[in-house]
Amino acid sequence: MAEDTEIAPDTKDWTWVLTRPCPECGHDSRSVAGPDIGARTRAGAAAWQQVLARPGARERPAGGAWSPAEYGCHVRDVFEVFDRRLQLMLAQDDPAFENWDQDATAVERRYAEQDPAVVGPELAAAAEAIAARFDAVSREQWGRTARRSDGAVFTVETLGQYFVHDWVHHLHDVGGAPLP
């Protein structure tokens, strides 16, 4: 069971990962072509299954970081949120995304109490849903746009690149196997 230690909220604007490699995890979002996002997401979901199956997956490391299971919950929810955002981009012209408070979600959904044996299949299902949706994007749709409330503008392709960095970075955070 995860400890009840305070987790510092992440307040960084990570959109810079669309223009340069991440010095923390080494991922270069610019190397991800839109049509490859589905396959990469499936590979990532498989890597997350290994992380969530580890003994002690519910234990938080020192320093107030999430446990691997809590990160798995976050990644599952990232898959779901980005799937809704992708659907919105494909259905509407230049929609605005609703704000998503990932820290409030962690508290509301009680990440620290969730069972990794349950989170794994949920994460896999959410990964398959968004992977299939990215697989279905037509060549003409990759340039469709949307924006966040902070003014950040995404195309379908850059949304996908940003999305991939999120779960790759968290896989790095928990010491998961690097992806090709």
Secondary structure, 3 states (H helix, E strand, C coil): CCCCCCCCCCCCCHHHHHCCCCCCCCCCHHHCCHHHHHHHHHHHHHHHHHHHCCCCCCCCCCCCCCCHHHHHHHHHHHHHHHHHHHHHHHHCCCCECCCCCHHHHHHHCCHHHCCHHHHHHHHHHHHHHHHHHHHCCCHHHCCCEEECCCCCEEEHHHHHHHHHHHHHHHHHHCCCCCCC
